Amino acid sequence: MKIVVDTNVVISGVFFGGAPAEVLKAIVASDVTACATAEIIEEYLEIVDEMITRKQGSINKNMLMPLINSLEIIEPRSSIKISRDPDDDKFIECAKDSKALYIVSGDKDLLVLKEYEDIQIITAKEFCNEFLIK
């Protein structure tokens, strides 16, 4: 199964734990394939640096680089303009171009959409409950 993980989930998982961390652990363990573009990875790293600079939360260093190394990098091809926050469209484009089934998000601007074409947009907790907790 392919998914796309938005920056909110990455930050929550790397710094705070909970369901977002469980999603990231599943990606690192290769239980789930997560796709990203270079632009998405750049955003992950920028926001992590910003969080470290502001000393918000405590980074799980064993999570971030293994996560980045586990991602399937794709070249974006689609141009989608659907989110009320245009910066979030890149996650939908990545999901469409990688044929992902889910976008795992904590971002209200994405979650309000619920789905795009055949791509479901769900929270980390919903993803864990549906696919990771047996």
WOFENZI-V791853 format. One record per residue. N is the residue number from 1. RES is the residue in one small letter. D_CENTER is the distance of its C-alpha to the mean C-alpha in whole Angstrom. Layout:
[[N/RES/D_CENTER] [N/RES/D_CENTER]]
This chain:
[[1/m/14] [2/k/11] [3/i/8] [4/v/5] [5/v/1] [6/d/3] [7/t/5] [8/n/7] [9/v/6] [10/v/6] [11/i/9] [12/s/10] [13/g/10] [14/v/12] [15/f/14] [16/f/15] [17/g/14] [18/g/14] [19/a/12] [20/p/9] [21/a/11] [22/e/12] [23/v/9] [24/l/9] [25/k/12] [26/a/12] [27/i/10] [28/v/13] [29/a/16] [30/s/15] [31/d/15] [32/v/12] [33/t/11] [34/a/8] [35/c/8] [36/a/8] [37/t/11] [38/a/13] [39/e/13] [40/i/9] [41/i/10] [42/e/13] [43/e/11] [44/y/9] [45/l/12] [46/e/14] [47/i/13] [48/v/13] [49/d/17] [50/e/18] [51/m/17] [52/i/19] [53/t/22] [54/r/22] [55/k/22] [56/q/20] [57/g/19] [58/s/19] [59/i/17] [60/n/16] [61/k/17] [62/n/17] [63/m/14] [64/l/12] [65/m/14] [66/p/14] [67/l/10] [68/i/11] [69/n/14] [70/s/12] [71/l/10] [72/e/12] [73/i/13] [74/i/14] [75/e/16] [76/p/16] [77/r/19] [78/s/18] [79/s/19] [80/i/18] [81/k/19] [82/i/18] [83/s/16] [84/r/18] [85/d/16] [86/p/16] [87/d/14] [88/d/11] [89/d/13] [90/k/11] [91/f/8] [92/i/11] [93/e/13] [94/c/10] [95/a/10] [96/k/14] [97/d/15] [98/s/13] [99/k/15] [100/a/12] [101/l/13] [102/y/10] [103/i/7] [104/v/6] [105/s/6] [106/g/9] [107/d/10] [108/k/14] [109/d/14] [110/l/11] [111/l/12] [112/v/16] [113/l/16] [114/k/15] [115/e/15] [116/y/16] [117/e/18] [118/d/17] [119/i/14] [120/q/13] [121/i/11] [122/i/11] [123/t/10] [124/a/9] [125/k/13] [126/e/14] [127/f/12] [128/c/13] [129/n/17] [130/e/17] [131/f/16] [132/l/16] [133/i/19] [134/k/22]]
